[in-house]
Amino acid sequence: MDIGEIIQKAGSEGRSSLTEAESKQVLEAYGVPVVTETVVSTYLDAVEQAKKFGFPVVVKGLGSRITHKTERGLVYTKIANEKDLSEALQAIQNAAGDDLEGYLVQPQIEGNREFVAGLFRDDQFGPVVMFGLGGIFTEALQDVVFRMAPVTRAEALHAIGEIKGQPLLGAFRGQKEVDREAVVLVMAGLSRLAADFPEIREVDVNPLIADAEGCLTAVDALITLGNIDQAVLRRPPIGPRAIYELFHPRSVAFVGASATFGKWGHMLFTNVAGGGYRGDIYLVNAKGGKIAGRPVYKSVTEIPGPVDLGIVTLPADAVASIIPDFQKKGIQKMLLITSGFSETGSEGRRREEELVRLARDAGILILGPNTMGIVNPHIHFYCTGSHIQPKPGTTALLAQSGNLGTQLLAFADDEGIGIRAFCGSGNEAMVTIEDYLEGFIADDRTETVLMYLESIKDGRRFFETAKRLCRRKPVAVLKGGRTESGNRAAASHTGAMASNMKVFDAACHQAGVVVVEHPMELLDLSAAFSSLPLPQGNRVAALTIGGGWGVVMADLCEKQGLVVPQLSPELIAKIDRILPPYWSRSNPIDLVAEFDPAIPIMIVEELMKWDGCDAIVHMGVLGRMTFFRFMMDSAVKADPDYDRKLFASIPVQVREFEERFTRHLVGLMDRYGKPIMGVTLLPDEKTKTVVEIPGYRYKGVSFLTPERTVKCLAELYRYRCWLNRQED
C-alpha cells in the first residue's frame, strides 16, 4: 500500500490519526529514519519476532482508537526475556481492552540523547516544521525551533544551530556528534509531507534517539489527520502602484473639515497646509462657509478640480453615505481617520464590512479606518493628528498604533533619522500590512522598513512578502501582545488576536526580519541599516578613551556573537608610532587619555586597512564638548580671571574636530566598505544619532551607550549572514 492509500484509508474509516505503524511507514517514505519493527496479532508471533530482533525489545499496544499509548500504559521497554515479554503482553491486553488490535514489536534502541521533530499547521502561517530536545524534556524545557515550510538545507542547518542544548548535538560523553545532515533530511521530509498531504494536521516524532555513533532513529511517531486546510480568507491584494499613489496625492479633500482648534477636521488640515504641501487642498463640510480664508464645499461633488485623496473625519455612521459622492466625483482613495468600526466589537465590525462592500463596488480604496494618518516628507505631506514633521529620508515606518508611530516619528526627527513614509494602518479593512510591504519592495526611495504590529491578517502572505522584501532591504519589527496582558490589550486595540509568538518570531527570523523588544530599538536599527555598510564578518576592532570601557565593550561583543580579535604584530608596530609606549597593545585599543584630535583619525584608518577586522567601534571620541564645559566651569570658579578667549575658542575647535572626524569616517567607509559606529558618552543639545555629510554615501552613526552600539552591529552582521544563506 502506497502512502496516499494509507492516508486515504484512514480518512475513509473516519479516523483522526494513523496508527503508529502507519505513521512510521509514511515518515520512512519521506526520509525519516525509523526503527525496524513488526506488527503482530498474537502472543506467539510477538515472541517469535522478539527472538529475531534479539532481546531487549520494546512492545506496544496498537489500535485505530489508540493514540496516547504511554498514558494508557500500553508501552513496555527494555524487555529482557520471554517471561517479561509475556507479562508485558498480558498487561497491555488488560489496559487496552476492546481497543487492542495488535502489538508492535521493535528492538530496544540505546541512546542517551533524545530529540523531537514534528509538523503542524498554524492557522495564520500554514505548515510549520519543528525540531528540538525530545523525550521528557520537550515540555519541561521547550527547547525547540520552528521553521515555515518549505525548509531549505541552509535554513534547516541554521535552525539546528539555534537549539540551546547544543552540547547534546555535539560529541558528548564519549558519544559522537549527532548527524546534522540526518536532521536536515528529517526537517526537509516533513516539509515535503506537508505540501503533498494537506489533510495531515500534525506530525509528532518523539523521541528521535541519537545513538553512540550519532545516528538518529525515530522510535515513536503519530500523524494526526483533519480536514483539508481552508486557506486564510485572503483579501484582494493592493498593488504597489496604488500604495505609491496613497502617499503621493496631487490633491486632497478634507471631508469633515472644522474651524475648531483641536478637532480632527482642523488638526489634519492645518498640519497639511502648515507643512508646506504644494498640492491642491479642498475643505468639505455640509455647513459650507469658510475656514482659514478657504472656501468650504458642502459636498465633494462641488469641488471644481480633481481629487486624488479624500481625508474623512465624519462620524462612523455617516461614512457610508458619502460613498456615492466619492464615486460620482471620481475619488478613488479614502484616508478614513474615523474610529467606531471593528475595533469596537460586533456592531462596529458589521459597519466596517458594509462600508468595505460599498467601497469595493464603487472602486474606492480605503486606508483605515481608525488610523492616525500618513506622512510623506518628500512632498511635505504631513497628514496626521500629531504635528510632527520629520525630515525626508529612506526609512519607511508602519504602525498599527498611530500614537506610538507618531511618537517614533518625533524621536526619529530628534535623532537625525530621515523618513521615507509613515502610515498608521488602523483596522486595515482593505489595505493591510502585507500590501504596504509589497509597495515598499517596489519603492526605490525606501531603504529600510520599520513596523509596529499587534496582529496580522494573513501570516503566510506576511512571511512570503517580508522574505522578498528582506532580500532587498532590511526590515525590523516590534510586536505588541507578546505577553498575556499585552495580548489582551492588543485585542481591545485592534480588534484582532495576536498570533502565537513563537511561530511569529520564527517566521520573522526565517524571513530575515529583525525582531526587537523595545520601541527605540527600531530607530537604532534604522540609524544603523540606513547609514552604514554591512560587515562581511563578525570581527570587531575598538578604540576607547579608557581601559574599563574596553573591557565592557569586549564583553558586550562576545555576548552578541561578535569576536574581538588580537591585533596583528604589523598593526601593533604601526600604532606604536602613534600612541605613547605605555599603550596596552591589545584590542580594544585604549587611547590612554590622548587628546590630540589627529590620533583617533590615524588609528581608525589603520584599523580599516587591517584585514583582521570587519567593523570598528569608537567610544568617547565624540561628545567631549560637555567634558570641556565641565573643565571650563571649574576653572572659572577657581580663577575668575582665567583666559576667556581660550574658553571661547574651545567649543569651535571641538565642533570642527567632530565634523572633520565624522567626515573622515564616512570617507573611510566609502573606501573600505566596513561599518564604523561610535558611542557618545556625554551628549549635548546638538548631539544626533545620525550625522549626514553631503556628498557621501554613508553617514556617521553614534549611540549613547555601548550596549545599543554593539547590539546594532550584531544585527547588521546577522542580517549579512541571512543574506548569505539565501544564496546557498
N, C-alpha and C positions, 0 to 999 in steps of 0.2 A: 504494500500500500504506500503510495507516494504521500508527500507532506500535505498537499492540498486535500487529498482524500481523508487523511486523518482529521484535519480541522473541520472539513465539511461533515464528516460522520458525527463528530461530537456535537456540532451545531444542529444537525438533523434530529439528534436524540434529545435536544433541549438541555444539554449540559452547559454549565457556566465555566467549565475548565476541562483541560485534558488531564488524563491520569499522569502520574509521574513517569511511567514508561513511555507513554506517548509524547510527553513533553521533552524527554531526553532524545527521543528519536528525531523530533523536529529540530532541536538545538544542534544535534550532531550534524545534521544535514547543512547547517549554517555555520559550521566551523567551530562550535563549542566542544572542547574535549570532555566527553562524558565517560563515566565509569562503565566498564564492561558489566553487564548484568543480564539476568534471565527472569522472565515471568513464569511462574509455575502455579499449579492449582491444587496440588496435593502435598501431603507430608513427605511421601516417598520421593517425589520429584524434587522437593526442596533439599532433602538430604543428599540426593544424587548430585545435584548442582553444586551444593556446598563442597562436596568432596572433590569435584572437578576444579573448583576455584582454589581449594585449599583453605583450611581454617587459619586465622579467624575470618569470619564473614559478617555481613550485615543482612538482616532480613526485615522487610517492611510489609505491612498490610496494604492491599490495593483494592480500589473500588471506585466506580464512577461518581459515587456520592461522598467520597472521602477526599478532603483537601488538606486539612491541617493534621497530618498524621502524628506528629510529635505530641501535640496537645491531647490527642486521644489515646496515647500510649501504644501506638502501632509501629514503633521503630525500636529495634534492638541492635546494638552494635557490639563489636568485639566478641562475637560468639566463638568460643574456643574449641568446642567439640560437639558431637552429635547429641549428647544429653542436653546441653544448654540450648541447642537448636530446637529440640523437641519442646522444651519448656517455653521457649520464646514463641513458637508457632501456636501453642495452646493459648498463651496469654493474648496473642493478637486476635485469635478467633473469639475469645471471650469478650474482648474490648470492642471489636468491630461489629459483632452480631451479624444481622442480615445484610449489612453494607459490605461485608467482605466478599470479594470476587476473585481473590488470588493473592499470591505472595510475590514479592520482588526480592531476589537473592543477588547479592553483589559482594565482591571481595572487599575486605577492610582496607581502605586507603589510609596509609600512615602519613601524617604531616602535622607539624605544629603551627603552620600559618594558614589561616582561613580568610578568604575574601568573598565578596558578594558582587554579582553582576546582575543587571536587570534592565527592563524596559517598561515604560508606562506612557500613557497618552495624557498629556496635560490639556486641560480644557482650553487654554489660551495658546500654548506653544506647540501642541501636537506631540509627536513621538519624541521621547527623551530617553537617552541611554544613561545607565548608572554604573559606577564601579567604586569599590571601596573595601574597607575592612569588614569581614563577614563573621559568621558564626554568632556567638553570644554578644560580640562587640558591635554588631550592626546597629542595634537600638541603643545600646549603652553609650557608645562613643559618637555615633553618627558621622564617622569619618568617611564620607563618600563624596564623589564628584559627579556632576551631571554634564551632559552634552546633548544639544539638539541633534536629532538625526536628520540627514546623514552625517556620519562622523568620518573625517579623513584620517589617514595614518598619522600625519603630523599633529592633528588636534588630539587624537587619542593618546599619543605619547606625552603630549603636554599635560593632558588631564591626569594621567597616571602620576606624573611628577608633582601634582598638587596634593596628593594624599599626605596627611600629616604623619601617618605611620610609615614614613619612608624606610626606616631601618628594616621593617618586615619584608620589604621588596628587595632589599639588597642581601648580600651574604650575611647570614645570621646564625650564630651559634653552631658553626660547622656546616651549615646548610648553604647551598649555592644560591646565587641571585635568582630571583623569580624571572622566568622567561617573559620579558615585557612584550615581545612580538606576539606571544600567545595571547596576552591580554588584549593587544590591539586587534587580533583576529576575532576575539570574543565580542568586543565592542562593535566592530565592523559587521559581524554576523548578525547581532541583534538589530543593528541599524537596517540591514537589508531585510530582515524578517518583518520589521515594522512597515517597510514600504510594500512588501509583497502581500501581506495579510492584514489589511486594516481592521479586520474583525478581532484581532488579538489586542486585548486591552492592557495586559500586563504580563511580564515575564519575570520570574524570581529564580535566580540561580544562587543558592546559598545552602551549604558552603561550596566555594570553589577552592579546593585544597591544593596547596603547593607542597610537593614532597621534598626530600632532601636534595634532589637534583634540580630543584626549581621548576619542575614540570607541573602543570595545572591539570586538575581533574574535577569536574562537576559531579558531586555525589548526590545532590538533591536538586530538583527543579520543579517549577509549577508554571504552567501557562494558563492564564485566565482569558476567557472569551467575553465578547459583548457585541452589541450592535455595531455595525459599520459606522465609523465616525461621521457625523454630520458636520460639515465644515462650519467654522465660526461664521455667524451671519456677517457677511462682508458687505461693507458699504461701497458704492461705486467710487473707485479711486479718482482723486482730483489731480490732474496733470500738472507738471512743473510750470507750464505757461500760465495757468490760472493762478498758481501760487505767486508767481512773479508779478502778475497784474494786481493782486491784492495789495502788495507792498509798493506798487508804483502807480497809484491813481493820478490821472491828469486833472481830475475834477472831483469834488466831494460835495455831498449834500448832508447837512445835519438835520435829521428828522426828529423833531422834539427839541429844537433849539430854544434856549431860555436866556433871558436877560438877568436872571437871579444868580448872584455870586454864590458859588458852592454847589449848584445843581450840575448834574452830569451834562445836560444840554448846554451849559455855559462853560464848564471846565474844558470839555473836549474842543469846543470851537475856539476858545481863547488860546489854548495850548497850540493848536494847529496854526492859527493866524499869527500868534506871537512868536512862533518858532521859525518863521521865515518861509513857510510853504508857498511856492510860487504858482501852484495850480489854481483853478477856479474854485471858489468857496461859495456855497449857497446855503441859506438858512431856511428851514421849513418849520412852521408852527401853524396850527389851524386858526389861531387868532390873528395872524398877519402882523402888520406894523413894521417896526424897525428895531434892530438890535445892533448896538455899536455903530450906528450910522448906516448899516446894511439893510437892504430890503428883506423882509421875511415873507416867503411864499406860503400860501395856505395848503398847497399840495405840491408834490414833486412834479406833477403834470404841468404846473405853471412855470417851472424853471425854463428860461429861454435857451440855455445851452445843454449839451450832452453831459451826463453824469456817469462817472466810472464807478463810484463807490458811495452807497448810501449808508450813513452812520446813524443808527437808530437808538434812541433812548426813551421811546414810548413805553407805557406800562405793558406788561406781558400780555394781558388780554386784548390789547389793541393792535398788536404787531401783525397778526394775520390779516387784518382789514386793509393794510397798506400794500399787500402783495399785488393786487390788480393795478394799482397806480404805478408801482415799480415796473411791472410788465409793460404797461402802456407807455411809460417813459423810456423803456429800453435799458433800465438799470439792472445789470446782471449780477452785481455783487453787493452784499449787505454785511456790514460790520454791526452785529447785534450786541450792544452793551447790556441790554436789559436782563435782569435776573427774574426768577419766578418760574423757571421751567423744570427740567428733570432733576435738578439738584434739590428741589423742594419736596419730592415724593411722587405718588402715583398720578395725582391730578396734573401736576406740572409736567410729568413725563407724557401724559396724554396730549397736553397742549403743545409740547415740543414736537411730538410725532406728527400731529396735524399740520403744524407750521412747516415742517420739512416736506411733507407731502405736497402742500400747496406751492412751496418754493420750487420743488423739482418740476412740477407740472408747468410752472411759469418760466423755467430756465434760469432761476436765480440761485446763486451760491451764497450760503450764509456762513460767516465766520462767527462762532459763538453758539448759542447765546451765553450770557453770564461771563463776559470777557472784560478785561481791563483795557483792551485795545491793542494797537500795533504801533510800531515805530520804525521808520527808515531814515536814519540821519543823512544818508546820501542825497535825499531830496528834501531835507528839512521837514519831514513829515513826522510830527510828534503827537500822535492821536491816542493819548491815554488819560486816565483820570489823575495821573501824577504829572506834575510839570517838570519832569526830568528830561533834559535834552542832551543825551550823550553825544560825543563826537563821532564822526564816521570812522569805521574800521572794518575788520574782517571777521568778527565773531558774531554768529547768529545765536540768539537766546530764545528758547521756547519754554514757557512756564504754564503749568496747569493751576498755578496760583498767581493771579495778576499782581496782587500786593507784594508777594515775595519777589516776583520777577522785576517789578519796577524798582524795588529797593536794591536789587542786584545791579540794575542799570545805574543807580546813583553811586554805588560803590565802585563800579567799573569806571565811571567818569572820574571819580576821585583818584583812582589808581593809574589813570592814563591809558586805559584799555578802550579801544575804539569798537563800535558796534556796527555790524552789517545790517541787522534787522532784529526786532523784538516782536514777539507775539504772545499775548495771554490767550491761550487756546480755548478757555472756557469749557462748556459742556461738549464741544466737538460734535455737535449734532450732524454736521455734514463734512466739515474739514477736520481730519484727525491728525495726530502727531505723525503718523506714517506718511500722510500727504505732504506735510511740511518737510520731512526728511527727504522725500523724493525731490521736492523743489530745491533743496539746498545741495543735492547732488549735482544738479544742473547749473546752479548759480556760480558763476566764475568769481564773484566778489566774496563769497563765503569760503573761509579757510578753516574755521573751527566752529563746532556746534556744541552748545551747552543746553541741557534740558533739566527742568524740574518736573518730575512726573509723580502722580499719585495713582494712576491707573492707565491701562492701555486697552484699546478697543479690539485689536487683532494681534495677539502675541506673535504668531508665526510671521505675519507680514512685517511687524516691527523688527523682528530678528533679521529677516532676509534683507529688508531695506537698510537697516543700520549697518549690516555687514558690507553691503555695496558702498555705502557712504564712507565707512571707515577705511576702505581700500584707497580712498582719495583724500579724506580729510579726517582729522582726529575728532572724536566725539566724547563728551563726558556727561554723566547723568547723576543727579541727586534724586533718589527715590524716597518719597514720603510714604508713610504707612508701613515702615519696617517692623514696628512693634505692634502689639495688640491694641494699645491705646492710639498709636498713630494710624493704625488701620481703621479704627472706628472714626477717627477724626477725618480721614481721607474720604471715607464713605459718605459722611454727612456733608463734606465739602463739594465733592464732585458727583455724587450720585452713582458711584461705581465702586466695586470691590477691588482692593489691591490683589494682585496675583501672588502666588506663592513666592516668597522672597528668594529661596534657594534656587528655584528654577529661573526666576527673573535674573538674578545675579549671574548664573551660569550662561544664560542666553546672551547677556551683555558681554561677558568675558569672551565667549566664543566669537561674538560678532566684532570684537575689537573695541567695544565701548568701555571707557573708564568709569567705574562706579565709585562715587565719593560719599563720605559720611556727613560732611558739613557744607553749608551753602557757600562759604568763602573759598572752599577748595575748588569750586567751579571757576571762580575768577583767577585763582592761582594757575590752574591748568590752561585757561585761556591765555594768560600772560606768557606762559612758557611755550605752548604749542604754536601760538601765532607770532612769536618773536624770535625763536631760536631754531637752529638746525637740529635734527635728531642725531643722537650719538650712535656710533656704529658698534660700540661695545659698552661694557659696564665698568671700565677702569676710570677712576676719578683722581685727579690731582687737585690739591687745595693749597691755598695760602691764607694765613690768618695773621691777626695782629697780636696773638698771644698763644702760648703753648696749650693752655687749658681748652681754648676753643678748638684747637686742632684735634685734641683727644675726643671732644664731643662730636666733632664732625666725622671722625673716623668711625666712632660707634654708630652714629646715625646711618652712615653709608652701609655698613655691614648689615644692620637690621633691615635695610631696604633692598638687600641683594646686590649692592654695589661693592666694588673692590677698590681699595686704596693701595696701589702697588708701591713697592720700593723704588726709589729714584735710581736711575742708572748711573754708573761711575762717570760717564761722559757728561750727563746733565749736572751732577754734583760739581764737577770741575767748572762748568760754566757759571753756576750760581755762586761758587767760591769767589768769582771775580766781581760779584755784585753785592753780596751781603758780607758783613763782618766775619772774621774767622770763627767766632763762637756760635754761629747758627747751627741748628741741630742736624743738618744733612739728612733729613728724613721728610717723608710725605705724611701729613700736611706740613707745608713749609711755614715756619714761624718767621715773620718779618722782623722779629727782635726789636720792636718799637722804633723802627726806622721811619722817619717822616719825609724823607726825600721822595717827592712825587714820581721821580723817574724810576725808582726801584721796582714797585709793583708792575709797572708797564713792561719793564725789561724781563721780569721773571715770568709774567704771563706769556709773553712772546716766546720765551724759551720752552715753556711747557707746551704751547701749541705746536711747536716744531717737533717735540718729542713723540715718537711713535709708541710710547708706553702708556699713553693715556688717551681716553676717548672724550673726556669732558673736564672742565675746570670750574672750581668754585672759589671765589674770593670772599673773604669775610672781614668786615671792618675797614676796608679801603675807602668805601663811600660812606657818607654820613658823618664826617668829622666836624662839620660846622657847629653842631651842638656842643661837642667836646671843647672846641676853641672858644665858644661863648662862655662856657663854664670857667675856662682859664682866664679869659679877659675880665669876667666879673670878679673873680677872686683877686686879680692883680689890681684892679681899680679900687676895690675895698681896702686893700692893703696899702696902696700908694696912689692917691687921687691925682698926683702929678705925672703918672705914667704916660708914655708917648701915645697920644690918641691917634696920631696919624698912622702909626703902625697898626693900631687896632682897626682903623677904618679900612686898611688895605687887606687885612686877613680874609674877610668874607669874600672879597673879589677874587683873591688868589685861590681860595678853596673851590669856589664855583668854577673858575677857569680850569682847575685841575680835574674836577669831576667830569666836566664836559669833555676835556681832552682825553681822559681815561676811558670814558664811555665810547667816544668816537674811535679810539684805538681798538677797543674790544670788538665793536661791530665790524670794523675793518678786518680784524683777525678771523672772525667767524666767516666772513665772506671768503677769505683766502684759504682757510684750512677746513672749513665745514664741521667744526667741533663746537658744541654749545658752551657758553660761558655764563655762569649765573653768579649773582652776588648776594651777600647778606648785609643789610644796612642796620647796624645795631642802634644807632642814635638818630632817628629820623627827625626832620623838622618840617615846617609848614610847606616847604617846596619839594619834599620827597615824593617821588612817584615810583610805583612798581615798574612801570614800563616807560622807557625813555626812547623816543624816536629821533634818529639822526637823519636829516634829509640826505637823500642820495644813496642810502644803504639799504640792502635787502632785509637785514636782521636788525633787532632792536636791543637796547640794554635792558636787562631784567634783574631786579634786586628785590628780595623779600626782607621782612623784618626779623625773621627767625631762621636759624639753620634747619629746623625741622621742616618748615614749609619748602625751603630751597631743595633739600635732599629728596623729599617726597616727590616734588615735581620732576626732578631729574630722573628719579627711578621710574616714574610713569612715562617719561619720554623714552627711556630705554625699553620698557616693557612693550610700548607701542611699536617700537622698531622691531622687537622680537616677533610680535604678532604679524607685522607686515612680511617679515621673512618667512614665517610659517605659511602664509598664503601663497608663496612662490614655490613651496615644496610639492 
